[in-house]
Amino acid sequence: MQDYIRKRVLDISNYIMDTKATVRQAAAVFGVSKSTVHKDMTERLPMINKKLAQKIREILEFNKAERHLRGGEATRKKYQEMVE
């Protein structure tokens, strides 16, 4: 693995640990695609640091389980703003 990829993987994983960010939020902050963040966290990070990878996996699973709530809230806000 090239050094810049290893650094990106660790930077993104530290960001997600600190902020509990979603894949989409992390991708926006680091200027990469959601696919890149997902691949970094699920395939590359376990090769670098297994313990950190497990913690990140738990955060991503929590975000995935909660995403339907976020989507519903965004839709509610959208239509509420249209009425006002």
ChimeraX attribute file (.defattr): number of C-alpha atoms within 10 A of each C-alpha:
attribute: neighborCount
match mode: 1-to-1
recipient: residues
	/A:1	8
	/A:2	6
	/A:3	8
	/A:4	9
	/A:5	12
	/A:6	15
	/A:7	11
	/A:8	15
	/A:9	20
	/A:10	19
	/A:11	13
	/A:12	21
	/A:13	22
	/A:14	14
	/A:15	15
	/A:16	20
	/A:17	14
	/A:18	9
	/A:19	10
	/A:20	17
	/A:21	18
	/A:22	19
	/A:23	20
	/A:24	14
	/A:25	15
	/A:26	21
	/A:27	18
	/A:28	13
	/A:29	11
	/A:30	13
	/A:31	10
	/A:32	13
	/A:33	14
	/A:34	16
	/A:35	12
	/A:36	13
	/A:37	25
	/A:38	16
	/A:39	13
	/A:40	20
	/A:41	23
	/A:42	16
	/A:43	12
	/A:44	19
	/A:45	21
	/A:46	16
	/A:47	11
	/A:48	14
	/A:49	11
	/A:50	12
	/A:51	11
	/A:52	16
	/A:53	20
	/A:54	15
	/A:55	14
	/A:56	21
	/A:57	15
	/A:58	11
	/A:59	17
	/A:60	20
	/A:61	13
	/A:62	13
	/A:63	17
	/A:64	12
	/A:65	10
	/A:66	11
	/A:67	13
	/A:68	11
	/A:69	11
	/A:70	11
	/A:71	11
	/A:72	11
	/A:73	11
	/A:74	12
	/A:75	11
	/A:76	11
	/A:77	11
	/A:78	11
	/A:79	10
	/A:80	10
	/A:81	8
	/A:82	7
	/A:83	6
	/A:84	5
